[in-house]
Amino acid sequence: MTRKEATLTAEADRLWSVEEVSKFLGVPVATVYQWRYLGVGPKGHKVGRHVRYIPADVLSWVREQP
């Protein structure tokens, strides 16, 4: 594996913060937190005191929306 491939793989495997999900979806940060509270948004995971998202889960959730 080349250094460039390793960098791309590491970036693809990186978890997203609430702010990154907000930016990706084009919605306010408060909306992402509200969706999490209501259980209607993409699946988030607690990492210590922080919420993180798997990018593939966010994309899957987007595709499932009507």
Secondary structure in CASP SS format (residue, H / E / C, confidence):
PFRMAT SS
TARGET T0000
AUTHOR 0000-0000-0000
METHOD secondary structure of the structure
MODEL  1
M C 1.00
T C 1.00
R H 1.00
K H 1.00
E H 1.00
A H 1.00
T H 1.00
L H 1.00
T H 1.00
A H 1.00
E H 1.00
A H 1.00
D H 1.00
R C 1.00
L C 1.00
W E 1.00
S C 1.00
V H 1.00
E H 1.00
E H 1.00
V H 1.00
S H 1.00
K H 1.00
F H 1.00
L H 1.00
G C 1.00
V C 1.00
P C 1.00
V H 1.00
A H 1.00
T H 1.00
V H 1.00
Y H 1.00
Q H 1.00
W H 1.00
R H 1.00
Y H 1.00
L H 1.00
G C 1.00
V C 1.00
G C 1.00
P C 1.00
K C 1.00
G E 1.00
H E 1.00
K E 1.00
V E 1.00
G C 1.00
R C 1.00
H E 1.00
V E 1.00
R E 1.00
Y E 1.00
I C 1.00
P H 1.00
A H 1.00
D H 1.00
V H 1.00
L H 1.00
S H 1.00
W H 1.00
V H 1.00
R H 1.00
E H 1.00
Q C 1.00
P C 1.00
END
